Amino acid sequence: MALACAKTAREVKESTLEQLGIVSPKVIGVVERGPYLHARFQLRTGEIDFLFPGTEPCRRILRPGAILGYSKAGTFGRMSLGEDRCDAVGTMSLARWRDRIARRQMASPAPTDTARFREQWRDEEYIFVRGRFPLVNLMGLSSYDILVALPNVPICQRLLQRGEATIQYARAGPKPYRLISSGGQCILAGIAMPLRKSPSDL
């Protein structure tokens, strides 16, 4: 009886991971972005990108070529290799992640709200901003204080001067979130949980 129950539990777990499409992910690249490690993984069904804290266990695990274990933990899951564990805290593959989690059904196909934010840092590819982003709770995250990666392009750069914009969510398609202003649209590239305490004036 106990053996049968254990087998059933294992099969359920494996089935859930199969549905997520994340089984034995292989690290194919790692880039440092501020205090985060941006890692890309090869899956059976393509590629997916996650953000991790830059801790020593994460650095040991996230080596190109490493094949990791994946388990459901927190919002984005946990990677493991040997005795080391590392929890993902964000994703840079918004559409792929949205399509792998249960989504709340809404009457409006493209709900909107107002996002307020300020820049934290940037690199050649992305501008990382932090603030209140309504509708990211549809990805299972708190919308009150969240970090968002925006493409480092002129339309997104101009939004920083105002510090707010209309955010829109799409339940289907390659662009789950976008910031809309009179100057155009800035497509969100990623979201992550902040690694430090929220500033008092956010």
N, C-alpha and C positions, 0 to 999 in steps of 0.2 A: 504493500500500500504506500509506504513512505517513498519507495523508489519510483512508483508511478506518479505520485504527486510532484516529486522533484523533476521528473522528466517533463511533465505537463508545464510546470513553471518555466523551465528552460526553453521549451518550445514557444510559449507565449512571449517570453523576452526576445527570443531570436526573431519571431514574427514581427514584433513591434519595431525592432531595429531594421528589419528588412523594409518595412513600410517607410521608415525614415530615409532609407537608402544609404545608411551609414554603417557599413560592416567592414571591419579591418581596414580603416583608411590608411593610405600610404602618403607620407609627407613628401611633397614635390617642390616646396619652396617656402622660405621664411624670410620676412622683412620686418625690421624694427620700425614701429610708428609711434613716436613718443614713448610712453611707458608700456605700450602694448607690443606683442608679437603677432604679426599678421601671417598666418600659415595657410597654405593651400594644400588640399588633399585630393588624391585620386581615388575615386569610388568606382564601383561597378557600373554606375550609371553616369559617369562624368566627373566633374570637379566641384568642390565647394570650399569656401574660404571662411575661416573663423579667426577671431581675435582672442588672445590670451594675455594674462598678466606676465610681465617679464621676470618671473621668479626662476630660481635655479632649477627646481624640478621641471618646469615647463621648458627651459632651455635645454635640459638634458634629453627630454622626450622629443622635442620638435627638431629633429635632425633630418635633412633631406635623405630620402630612401628608407626611413624607418617605417615599419608597419605596426600600427598601434591598435590597442583595444579601445572600444568605444562603449560607453554605458550611459544610460539616461540619468542625469544628475543636474540639478539646477535648471536653468532655462535652456542652455545650449548643449549640455552634455559634458561628459568627462572622458579625456584621453588617458591611456595608461600604457606603461611599458616597464616590465619588471616590477619593482617596488615603487616606482614614481607615478604620481597622479597629477593631472593638470586639468582644471575646469575651464572650459571656454566661457568667455564673458561677452561675446558679441559675434556678429557675422558680417562679412563683406559680400555675402551672396543673398541679398534680401529676397529675390524672387524664388530661388531654390528653397530657402528656408520657409517662406510663406506657404509654398506648395506642399510642405512636408508636415505641417502642424494643423491641428483643428482650428478652423477660422469661424468666428462668430458670424452668424447670418444677419444681414442688415437690410433694411428696406431700401436704402439708397445704395446704388452700385458704386458710388464714388463720394463718400462722405468727406466733408472739409471742416477745418477748425483753424485756430490761430496758434502758430508756434512762436516762441520767444527764446532767444539764444544769444550767445556771445562766443567769440573765437577763443579757443584754448591753445592751439598750435597748428602748424601746417608743414607739409613737405612738398615736394615737387608735384605729387599726384593729388593729394587731398588736403582739405581744410577741415579740421576737427572742431566742432562747436558743441557747446553744452547748454542745456536749458530745458524748457518745457515743450514737449512735442506731443500734443494730443494725437490720439489714434495709434501710437506705437504700442499701446496696450494690446492691440490686435495681434502683436507678435509675442505676447506674453511678458512684456516688460512694463515697468512703471513709466508713465508718461510725465511724471512730475519733474524728474531730474535724470536726464539721459544724455549720452554722448552720441553725436551723429557725425558721420564722415560725408563731406560734400566734395564733389570734383573741384579741383583747383582751376577753375575756368572763370572768365569775366562775369558771367551772369550770377554765379554763386558768390563771387567776391563782392559784387555790388550789394547783395542782400545783407552782408555783414554790417554795412553802414547804418541800416535801419534797425537791425537786431530783431526783426519780426517779419513774418510772412504767412500767407495762407498755406496750410499743409493739406494735401489731398491723398487719400488712400485708394488704391485700386485692388480689387479682389482677384483680378486676373491680369495676365500680361507681364512683360519683362520689367516693368517699373512700378513696384508697389507703392512707393511714396515720392511725392514731388512737392517742392515749395514753389508757390505761384506768386508773382508780383507783376506790376505793370510793365516791367522790363523783360519778362519772359518766365521760363521755368528752370528750376535747379533740381535735378534728379538726385535723391538721396542714394549714396553708394553703400552705406553701412550704418549699423547701430551697435552700441555697446553700453554695458553698465559702467559707470564711473568707478575708478579705482580709489578715489579719494573722497573725503567728505564734501557735501554740497556747499558751495559758497553761499553766504547768507543773503546775498542780493540777487540770486537767481529767481 
